[in-house]
Amino acid sequence: MAEVAAMFKMSRMTVYRAINSGELRAIRIRGRLLIPAAVIDGLVEEATAERSDGDSAMLDVLRGGRS
C-alpha cells in the first residue's frame, strides 16, 4: 500500500479510501490488501488514452522515467 501511495503522491489512507469506494481495485490475500500491477497499468493506460501528447513528460515520470 505504501508503494502505491508513494507512486501517486498520496497518503496511505487515501489509497484505502479509494479501494473502499471502488475507485481502485485490490485483492485480499490472507488478510492483506494488494493492488495488482495490472490495475496500476490499467490506470495509466486509461489516463494516457484521455490525454494529449503534451502530457508525455508526466507519463514518463509515472512510468518511472525522467521528466
Phi, psi and omega per residue, in radians:
M1 nan -0.684 -3.139
A2 -1.098 -0.629 -3.133
E3 -1.147 -0.746 3.138
V4 -1.163 -0.734 3.114
A5 -1.050 -0.768 3.133
A6 -1.164 -0.702 -3.125
M7 -1.049 -0.726 -3.104
F8 -1.698 0.112 3.116
K9 0.927 0.935 3.090
M10 -2.448 2.917 -3.118
S11 -1.330 2.787 3.075
R12 -1.075 -0.643 3.128
M13 -1.083 -0.670 3.104
T14 -1.117 -0.673 3.092
V15 -1.117 -0.785 3.111
Y16 -1.063 -0.721 3.115
R17 -1.121 -0.695 3.112
A18 -1.114 -0.649 3.089
I19 -1.165 -0.833 -3.110
N20 -1.115 -0.550 -3.137
S21 -1.461 -0.183 -3.126
G22 1.593 0.039 3.121
E23 -1.258 -0.467 -3.101
L24 -2.282 2.184 -3.127
R25 -1.462 2.425 3.101
A26 -2.507 2.800 3.050
I27 -2.081 2.672 3.129
R28 -1.957 2.135 3.093
I29 -2.165 2.072 -3.140
R30 0.874 0.737 3.078
G31 1.482 -0.022 -3.102
R32 -1.891 2.290 3.085
L33 -1.439 2.271 3.118
L34 -2.240 2.457 3.076
I35 -1.905 1.919 -3.113
P36 -1.074 2.581 3.109
A37 -1.004 -0.580 3.133
A38 -1.089 -0.560 3.101
V39 -1.185 -0.787 3.113
I40 -1.096 -0.798 3.114
D41 -1.023 -0.699 3.122
G42 -1.119 -0.688 3.094
L43 -1.099 -0.741 3.126
V44 -1.152 -0.759 3.122
E45 -1.058 -0.774 3.140
E46 -1.091 -0.734 -3.137
A47 -1.173 -0.675 -3.111
T48 -1.261 -0.510 -3.139
A49 -1.193 -0.449 -3.093
E50 -1.680 -0.100 -3.036
R51 -1.807 2.777 3.055
S52 -1.506 3.002 3.121
D53 -1.144 -0.323 3.133
G54 -1.138 -0.278 -3.133
D55 -1.666 0.202 -3.043
S56 -1.103 -0.557 3.118
A57 -1.121 -0.730 3.115
M58 -1.152 -0.680 3.125
L59 -1.122 -0.655 3.079
D60 -1.058 -0.706 3.113
V61 -1.109 -0.788 -3.141
L62 -1.100 -0.558 -3.131
R63 -1.501 -0.003 3.073
G64 1.779 0.050 3.121
G65 -1.532 -2.969 3.128
R66 -1.781 2.701 3.076
S67 -1.672 nan nan
